[in-house]
Amino acid sequence: MSRPSKDEREAQELDARGLGSPRSVLRAHRTLSGMQPGQSLKVLTSEVHTLAEFQSLVKHVPGYELLSQEQVGSDYVHLLVRRR
């Protein structure tokens, strides 16, 4: 088992499991927009299509970076950081 990165250890967590599309992405965007540059957000979701939705979010919103995505059991974990 790998050790969590510094970004993951210090990340604020948003539990968006069970939310329909696109509510999980909208909540993450709202949370990230209120964060300071350099802060990270770990988002938990339960829908596979959120993988593509979070990739699209960082492609279209300047200042967000998607550090990682992984499936953990039946959940999906997205680690994002606000860059500016």
DSSP file with accessible surface (Angstrom, degrees, kcal/mol):
  #  RESIDUE AA STRUCTURE BP1 BP2  ACC     N-H-->O    O-->H-N    N-H-->O    O-->H-N    TCO  KAPPA ALPHA  PHI   PSI    X-CA   Y-CA   Z-CA
    1    1 A M              0   0  238      0, 0.0     2,-0.1     0, 0.0     0, 0.0   0.000 360.0 360.0 360.0 130.4    0.0    0.0    0.0
    2    2 A S        -     0   0  109      1,-0.1     3,-0.1     3,-0.0     0, 0.0  -0.451 360.0-108.5 -82.7 155.4    1.4    3.4   -1.0
    3    3 A R        -     0   0  211     -2,-0.1    -1,-0.1     1,-0.1     2,-0.0  -0.563  39.3-103.9 -79.8 142.4    1.7    6.3    1.3
    4    4 A P        -     0   0   63      0, 0.0    -1,-0.1     0, 0.0     2,-0.0  -0.346  38.1-113.5 -64.3 145.2   -0.6    9.2    0.7
    5    5 A S     >  -     0   0   54      1,-0.1     4,-2.7    -3,-0.1     5,-0.2  -0.265  27.6-105.1 -71.0 166.4    0.9   12.3   -1.0
    6    6 A K  H  > S+     0   0  125      1,-0.2     4,-2.0     2,-0.2     5,-0.1   0.915 123.4  53.3 -58.7 -42.5    1.3   15.6    0.9
    7    7 A D  H  4 S+     0   0   51      1,-0.2     4,-0.4     2,-0.2    -1,-0.2   0.903 111.0  46.0 -59.5 -41.9   -1.6   17.0   -1.2
    8    8 A E  H >4 S+     0   0   47      1,-0.2     3,-0.8     2,-0.2    -2,-0.2   0.904 111.3  51.3 -70.0 -38.9   -3.8   14.0   -0.2
    9    9 A R  H 3< S+     0   0  144     -4,-2.7    -1,-0.2     1,-0.2    -2,-0.2   0.858 118.0  38.2 -65.1 -35.7   -2.9   14.2    3.5
   10   10 A E  T 3< S+     0   0  124     -4,-2.0    30,-0.3    -5,-0.2    -1,-0.2   0.373  91.9 122.7 -97.8   5.7   -3.7   17.9    3.7
   11   11 A A    <   -     0   0   22     -3,-0.8    30,-0.2    -4,-0.4     2,-0.2  -0.394  62.9-125.7 -74.7 141.0   -6.8   17.8    1.4
   12   12 A Q  E     -a   41   0A  99     28,-2.3    30,-3.4    -2,-0.1     2,-0.4  -0.594  33.2-130.9 -72.5 145.1  -10.2   19.0    2.4
   13   13 A E  E     -a   42   0A 111     -2,-0.2     2,-0.5    28,-0.2    30,-0.2  -0.880  21.2-170.4-110.9 135.9  -12.7   16.2    1.8
   14   14 A L  E     -a   43   0A  28     28,-3.0    30,-2.6    -2,-0.4     2,-0.9  -0.982  11.9-152.9-122.4 116.0  -16.0   16.5    0.0
   15   15 A D  E     +a   44   0A  79     -2,-0.5    30,-0.1    28,-0.2    28,-0.1  -0.799  28.8 158.1 -91.7 104.3  -18.3   13.4    0.2
   16   16 A A    >   +     0   0    1     28,-2.6     3,-1.7    -2,-0.9    30,-0.4   0.095  21.1 141.6-112.8  21.0  -20.4   13.6   -3.0
   17   17 A R  T 3   +     0   0  102      1,-0.2     3,-0.1    28,-0.2    28,-0.1  -0.404  69.6  19.6 -65.4 137.1  -21.4    9.9   -3.0
   18   18 A G  T 3  S+     0   0   62      1,-0.3     2,-0.3    -2,-0.1    -1,-0.2   0.334  90.8 129.5  87.1  -7.4  -25.0    9.4   -4.1
   19   19 A L    <   -     0   0   24     -3,-1.7    -1,-0.3     1,-0.1    27,-0.2  -0.640  56.7-124.0 -81.3 138.8  -25.3   12.8   -5.8
   20   20 A G    >>  -     0   0   41     -2,-0.3     3,-1.7     1,-0.1     4,-0.7  -0.291  49.8 -47.8 -75.5 164.5  -26.7   12.8   -9.3
   21   21 A S  T 34 S+     0   0   63      1,-0.3    -1,-0.1     2,-0.2    29,-0.0  -0.500 120.4   7.0 -73.3 140.9  -24.9   14.3  -12.2
   22   22 A P  T 3> S+     0   0   68      0, 0.0     4,-2.4     0, 0.0    -1,-0.3  -0.804 106.0  87.4 -99.3  26.6  -23.6   17.0  -12.4
   23   23 A R  H <> S+     0   0  125     -3,-1.7     4,-2.6     1,-0.2     5,-0.2   0.856  87.9  54.3 -58.7 -37.6  -24.1   17.9   -8.7
   24   24 A S  H  X S+     0   0    1     -4,-0.7     4,-2.0     2,-0.2    -1,-0.2   0.922 111.9  44.7 -64.2 -40.4  -20.9   16.3   -7.5
   25   25 A V  H  > S+     0   0   17     -3,-0.3     4,-2.7     2,-0.2    -2,-0.2   0.914 113.0  51.1 -69.7 -40.4  -18.8   18.4  -10.0
   26   26 A L  H  X S+     0   0   95     -4,-2.4     4,-2.5     2,-0.2    -2,-0.2   0.913 110.7  48.3 -64.2 -41.1  -20.8   21.6   -9.2
   27   27 A R  H  X S+     0   0   90     -4,-2.6     4,-2.4    -5,-0.2    -1,-0.2   0.908 112.0  49.5 -65.8 -39.5  -20.2   21.1   -5.4
   28   28 A A  H  X S+     0   0    0     -4,-2.0     4,-3.1    -5,-0.2     5,-0.2   0.926 110.9  49.8 -64.3 -43.6  -16.5   20.5   -6.0
   29   29 A H  H  X S+     0   0   69     -4,-2.7     4,-2.5     1,-0.2    -2,-0.2   0.930 111.4  48.8 -60.8 -44.9  -16.3   23.6   -8.2
   30   30 A R  H  X S+     0   0  169     -4,-2.5     4,-0.8     2,-0.2    -1,-0.2   0.913 114.1  46.0 -61.5 -42.8  -18.0   25.7   -5.5
   31   31 A T  H >< S+     0   0   34     -4,-2.4     3,-0.8     1,-0.2     4,-0.3   0.941 113.4  48.3 -66.6 -47.2  -15.7   24.4   -2.8
   32   32 A L  H >< S+     0   0    0     -4,-3.1     3,-1.7     1,-0.2    -2,-0.2   0.881 104.9  59.2 -61.7 -37.8  -12.5   24.9   -4.9
   33   33 A S  H 3< S+     0   0   59     -4,-2.5    -1,-0.2     1,-0.3    -2,-0.2   0.773 105.9  49.7 -66.4 -21.7  -13.5   28.4   -5.8
   34   34 A G  T << S+     0   0   66     -4,-0.8    -1,-0.3    -3,-0.8    -2,-0.2   0.425  97.5  91.3 -93.1   0.8  -13.6   29.3   -2.1
   35   35 A M  S <  S-     0   0    9     -3,-1.7     3,-0.1    -4,-0.3     6,-0.0  -0.532  79.1-109.7 -94.9 162.6  -10.1   27.8   -1.4
   36   36 A Q    >   -     0   0  130     -2,-0.2     3,-2.2     1,-0.1    46,-0.3  -0.567  47.2 -84.5 -85.9 151.3   -6.7   29.4   -1.5
   37   37 A P  T 3  S+     0   0   71      0, 0.0    46,-0.2     0, 0.0    -1,-0.1  -0.296 117.9  29.5 -53.9 136.3   -4.2   28.6   -4.3
   38   38 A G  T 3  S+     0   0   44     44,-4.3     2,-0.2     1,-0.4    45,-0.1   0.163  90.8 121.2  96.2 -16.8   -2.2   25.5   -3.4
   39   39 A Q    <   -     0   0   88     -3,-2.2    43,-2.5    43,-0.2    -1,-0.4  -0.532  51.1-144.6 -80.1 149.6   -5.0   23.9   -1.3
   40   40 A S  E     - B   0  81A   4    -30,-0.3   -28,-2.3    41,-0.2     2,-0.4  -0.799   7.4-153.6-118.7 157.3   -6.3   20.5   -2.4
   41   41 A L  E     -aB  12  80A   0     39,-3.0    39,-2.9    -2,-0.3     2,-0.6  -0.995   3.1-156.6-132.4 127.2   -9.7   18.9   -2.4
   42   42 A K  E     -aB  13  79A  46    -30,-3.4   -28,-3.0    -2,-0.4     2,-0.5  -0.928  16.5-165.3-104.5 118.7  -10.4   15.1   -2.2
   43   43 A V  E     -aB  14  78A   0     35,-3.0    35,-2.5    -2,-0.6     2,-0.5  -0.921   6.5-156.6-111.9 128.0  -13.8   14.3   -3.7
   44   44 A L  E     +aB  15  77A  16    -30,-2.6   -28,-2.6    -2,-0.5     2,-0.3  -0.893  20.9 169.7-101.8 127.2  -15.6   11.0   -3.1
   45   45 A T  E     - B   0  76A   1     31,-2.6    31,-3.0    -2,-0.5   -28,-0.2  -0.878  31.8-151.8-131.2 167.1  -18.2    9.9   -5.7
   46   46 A S  S    S+     0   0   37    -30,-0.4     2,-0.4    -2,-0.3   -29,-0.1   0.357  70.2  85.3-120.4   4.4  -20.1    6.8   -6.4
   47   47 A E    >   -     0   0   83      1,-0.1     3,-1.5   -28,-0.1     4,-0.3  -0.926  65.5-144.9-114.7 132.7  -20.7    7.1  -10.2
   48   48 A V  T >  S+     0   0   86     -2,-0.4     3,-1.9     1,-0.3     4,-0.5   0.831  96.7  66.6 -63.4 -32.2  -18.2    6.0  -12.8
   49   49 A H  T 3> S+     0   0   72      1,-0.3     4,-1.7     2,-0.2     3,-0.4   0.700  82.4  77.0 -67.1 -13.5  -19.1    8.9  -15.2
   50   50 A T  H <> S+     0   0    1     -3,-1.5     4,-2.5     1,-0.2    -1,-0.3   0.762  81.0  69.9 -67.7 -20.9  -17.7   11.3  -12.7
   51   51 A L  H <> S+     0   0   46     -3,-1.9     4,-1.5    -4,-0.3    -1,-0.2   0.964 106.1  37.3 -57.9 -50.2  -14.2   10.3  -13.9
   52   52 A A  H  > S+     0   0   60     -4,-0.5     4,-2.3    -3,-0.4    -2,-0.2   0.864 113.7  57.7 -69.9 -35.3  -14.9   12.0  -17.2
   53   53 A E  H  X S+     0   0   42     -4,-1.7     4,-2.1     1,-0.2    -2,-0.2   0.909 107.8  45.6 -64.9 -40.8  -16.8   14.9  -15.6
   54   54 A F  H  X S+     0   0    0     -4,-2.5     4,-1.9     2,-0.2    -1,-0.2   0.865 110.7  53.9 -72.0 -32.4  -13.9   15.9  -13.4
   55   55 A Q  H  X S+     0   0  101     -4,-1.5     4,-1.3    -5,-0.3    -2,-0.2   0.913 110.7  47.4 -63.9 -39.3  -11.5   15.6  -16.3
   56   56 A S  H  X S+     0   0   57     -4,-2.3     4,-1.9     2,-0.2    -2,-0.2   0.889 106.7  58.1 -68.5 -39.2  -13.7   18.0  -18.2
   57   57 A L  H  X S+     0   0   17     -4,-2.1     4,-1.7     1,-0.2     3,-0.3   0.950 109.2  42.9 -56.3 -50.9  -13.9   20.4  -15.2
   58   58 A V  H  < S+     0   0   34     -4,-1.9     6,-0.3     1,-0.2    -1,-0.2   0.783 111.7  55.9 -71.9 -22.6  -10.1   20.9  -15.1
   59   59 A K  H  < S+     0   0  169     -4,-1.3    -1,-0.2    -5,-0.2    -2,-0.2   0.860 117.9  33.0 -72.5 -33.4  -10.0   21.2  -18.8
   60   60 A H  H  < S+     0   0  126     -4,-1.9    -2,-0.2    -3,-0.3    -1,-0.2   0.555 108.8  67.4-103.9 -11.3  -12.5   24.1  -18.9
   61   61 A V  S >< S-     0   0   33     -4,-1.7     3,-1.3    -5,-0.2    -1,-0.1  -0.927  78.4-137.0-115.2 108.6  -11.8   25.9  -15.6
   62   62 A P  T 3  S+     0   0   96      0, 0.0     3,-0.1     0, 0.0    22,-0.1  -0.345  85.1  33.2 -61.1 139.8   -8.4   27.7  -15.5
   63   63 A G  T 3  S+     0   0   11      1,-0.3    20,-4.1    -5,-0.1    21,-0.9   0.346  91.9 103.5  99.2  -6.5   -6.6   27.2  -12.2
   64   64 A Y  E <   -C   82   0A  22     -3,-1.3     2,-0.4    -6,-0.3    -1,-0.3  -0.893  47.4-168.6-107.9 143.4   -7.7   23.7  -11.3
   65   65 A E  E     -C   81   0A  80     16,-2.4    16,-2.3    -2,-0.4     2,-0.8  -0.995  17.7-140.6-131.2 136.3   -5.5   20.7  -11.6
   66   66 A L  E     +C   80   0A  36     -2,-0.4    14,-0.2    14,-0.2     3,-0.1  -0.851  20.5 179.4 -94.5 110.0   -6.6   17.0  -11.4
   67   67 A L  E     -     0   0A  53     12,-2.7     2,-0.3    -2,-0.8    13,-0.2   0.844  60.4 -15.9 -81.9 -37.4   -3.8   15.2   -9.5
   68   68 A S  E     -C   79   0A  47     11,-1.4    11,-2.7     2,-0.0     2,-0.3  -0.989  46.0-161.5-163.4 159.2   -5.3   11.8   -9.4
   69   69 A Q  E     +C   78   0A  49     -2,-0.3     2,-0.3     9,-0.2     9,-0.2  -0.978  23.0 161.8-142.8 136.9   -8.4    9.6   -9.8
   70   70 A E  E     -C   77   0A  91      7,-2.0     7,-3.1    -2,-0.3     2,-0.5  -0.993  36.5-119.8-154.1 155.3   -8.8    6.1   -8.6
   71   71 A Q  E     -C   76   0A 119     -2,-0.3     2,-0.5     5,-0.2     5,-0.2  -0.860  24.5-175.3 -96.0 130.3  -11.4    3.6   -7.8
   72   72 A V  E >   -C   75   0A  79      3,-2.8     3,-2.2    -2,-0.5     2,-0.3  -0.936  64.4 -52.3-126.5 103.9  -11.5    2.4   -4.2
   73   73 A G  T 3  S-     0   0   65     -2,-0.5     0, 0.0     1,-0.3     0, 0.0  -0.486 121.7 -22.3  64.3-125.6  -14.1   -0.4   -3.7
   74   74 A S  T 3  S+     0   0   92     -2,-0.3    -1,-0.3    -3,-0.1     2,-0.2   0.376 126.0  84.8 -96.8   5.9  -17.3    1.0   -5.2
   75   75 A D  E <   - C   0  72A  36     -3,-2.2    -3,-2.8   -58,-0.0     2,-0.4  -0.674  67.3-138.4-107.2 162.0  -16.3    4.6   -4.8
   76   76 A Y  E     -BC  45  71A  25    -31,-3.0   -31,-2.6    -5,-0.2     2,-0.5  -0.966  13.0-155.3-120.0 134.0  -14.2    7.0   -7.0
   77   77 A V  E     -BC  44  70A   9     -7,-3.1    -7,-2.0    -2,-0.4     2,-0.5  -0.953   8.4-172.2-115.4 124.1  -11.7    9.3   -5.4
   78   78 A H  E     -BC  43  69A   0    -35,-2.5   -35,-3.0    -2,-0.5     2,-0.6  -0.969   6.5-160.6-117.3 125.7  -10.7   12.5   -7.3
   79   79 A L  E     +BC  42  68A   5    -11,-2.7   -12,-2.7    -2,-0.5   -11,-1.4  -0.945  18.8 172.7-111.1 116.7   -7.8   14.7   -5.9
   80   80 A L  E     -BC  41  66A   0    -39,-2.9   -39,-3.0    -2,-0.6     2,-0.4  -0.851  15.5-158.8-121.2 157.7   -7.8   18.2   -7.2
   81   81 A V  E     -BC  40  65A   0    -16,-2.3   -16,-2.4    -2,-0.3     2,-0.6  -0.991  19.6-128.8-136.3 144.2   -5.8   21.3   -6.4
   82   82 A R  E     - C   0  64A  60    -43,-2.5   -44,-4.3    -2,-0.4   -18,-0.2  -0.840  24.3-178.4 -90.5 120.9   -6.5   25.0   -6.9
   83   83 A R              0   0  120    -20,-4.1   -19,-0.2    -2,-0.6    -1,-0.1   0.739 360.0 360.0 -93.7 -27.3   -3.4   26.5   -8.6
   84   84 A R              0   0  173    -21,-0.9    -1,-0.1   -22,-0.1   -46,-0.1  -0.948 360.0 360.0-146.3 360.0   -4.5   30.1   -8.8
